[in-house]
């Protein structure tokens, strides 16, 4: 949205908020464990679940177990002594251990709760892992899409008034997707996100004056319906920006509210005096009006709607119904989702805001179960996760991953990106996050990348092959630049090298970017080495590759810091993806995986981006590939075409059997490594026992991916104390199968 700056959860939220009431109130914590029982990850007869948070030393002062008094697998504990407005962060654990399932304290995603004066009951699934959620296969139509973000004002002017419009957009749809998958002259996008199209006094449209209108600068509702039909005919889904947090001071609702109309007065937040609050980036959030002080987070021209008023909520939900049911859009991009409901001095990420999105999602799905809701939660991943769990939004944009991608390319070092991409993939429900380089609120990608064509190529190759749902910002694919004021990053689309870049026959609403003679669709369309041609190839390969759209992700280690390496795998396709973030060619690269990503054997690999690039590789018994080469700023998507020595040659790495290997070293002191393999994703536990059969330590407990895993043991028990020398048994429990081995600790 306009005037956006990136924010992080204010540091003050990590501390207990100032008490607003002296009365101590209880909080009840409840967690559903039924699915963990079903998975075999939790045994009600021998395991327990406990609570760790800011209020008990993260589970050390003291241990806080929950009880299931009625046997319904909902575990509960009530703690007293809290004060209304206290801000709590917490997680649940199994057997008092940090086993990775709910992550480590401070490492996110911490659960949070703002204590209310009454009715403080929290009920969640353990690790937000409800039955049927989060596993491969739980996917949706948007997972098969590559979206294209469009600012209608800047895309194509059809009538010479200098302003892009819906007729012009419709005329250019063949550029985006001509509806024929056999052609290669279109970009190949299969989803469109339109920035605000409602009537608005501002050029950007993020301050609506009528939520059920089309901005007359862009055309009529009939023009929009014609565009929508043409897009759908080409297999393109369309989502529209829905700015629910705020509107314009010129909206009739606000005018009536400012006039003390009793129907609309509480549709906005008013105060007789200036409360003096400042926002997440230090801005004033209360603004003067002859009728009093009103709340507007972003600026005085955008008053926030007050969702404490049932009438506001009902009207905005009804408007969503109208766009879905009457107009026929496929969903919404939801602006500023962090800020919907304020609670005292907490202006973002409140319990009320999270509940609001749960309510909104339920409403949308009741209208159209296939409708998409994607949120702009511009904050750290650990906070974003709260918005895509508990049946809230379908997914949100992944800003941390975007930053890591651009950073890796600029620094020619993919180490952090590889780790971060893998972490993000593991944290979210399977593939439910939006990927991008930059958007309409950020300096353009090519500018951030130093206007370096090679960097632009490799950055595009990375985010269009990593997991997630990709979004291309209009003009990114031809190398448009822009920085600073938002108008500079929303300039007219560069179609030709002619006057005003072919955007209009009149005077453009804002000057065309200066690089348009060299970077435009007409010129790049004829150059197979252009950035536009590269985007077309990347998107075409993604559209044709189930592993890139719906497959799992396995990060690989790389001996060359600039090289990002990972495996994407679906039921019938396995891909080795490589990206060199450095400008110089790299050779002699070794990549390292495990049994889930690289099965030993000889393989023929074909680069889907360049079918003439065929290589023969050997995966060693240590799951390594040696001697790989990647050109400077190059990306390769190698498909396993043939396997010899293993498998049946169908291009898919064969599944592995359940296997527990001998620990290395053995005997050992002070630590040893245990490796095991699972034939399929399942709940598994790896524990250490002494010779009397008493459990000493639990090394792994949770739902694990298929393939190879390894863990180390440092000879300490669950209390953290060093155990004595002697023979110990380590046992792998996976479903109804158990495998055990012995090891010797010597001192």
Buried (B, 14 or more C-beta within 10 A) or exposed (E): BBBBEEBEBBEEBEEBBEBEEEEEBEBEBBBBBBBBBEBBBBBBEEBBBBBBBBBBEBBEEEBBBBEBEEEEBBBBBEBEEBBBBBBBBBBBBBBBBBBEBBBEBEEBBBBBBBBBEEEBBBEBBBBBBBEEBBBBEEBBEBBBBBBBBBBBBBBBBBEEBBBBBBBBBBBBBBBBBBBEBEEEEBBBBBBBBBBBBBBBEBBBBBBBBBBBBBBEBBBBEEBBBBBBEBBBEBEBBBBBBBBBBBBBBBBEBBBBBBEEEEEBBBBBBBEEEEEEBEBBEEBEBBBEBEBBBBBBBBBBBBBBBBBEBEEBBEBBBEBBBBBBEEBBBBBBBBBBBBBBBBBBBBBBBBBBBBBBBBBBBEBBBEBBEEBBBBBBBBBBBBBBBBBBBBBBBBBBBBBBBBBBBBBBBBBBBBBEBBEBBBBBBEBBBBBBBBBBBBBBBBBBBBBBBEBBBBBBBBBBBBBBBBBBBBBBBBBBBBBBBBEEEBBBBBBBBBBBBEEBBBBBEEEBBBEBBEBBEEBBBBBBBEEEEBBBBBBBBBBBBBBEBBBBBBBBBBBBBBBBBBBBBBBBBBEEBBBBBBBBBBBEEBEEBBBBBBBBBBBBBEBBBBBBBEEEBEBEBBBEEEBBBBEBBBBBBBBBBBBBBBBEEBBEEBBBBEBBEBBBBEBEEBEBEEEBBBBBBBBEBBBBBBBBBBEEEEBBBBBBBBBBBBBBBEBEBEBBBBEEEEBEEEEBBBBBBBEEEEBEBEBBBEE
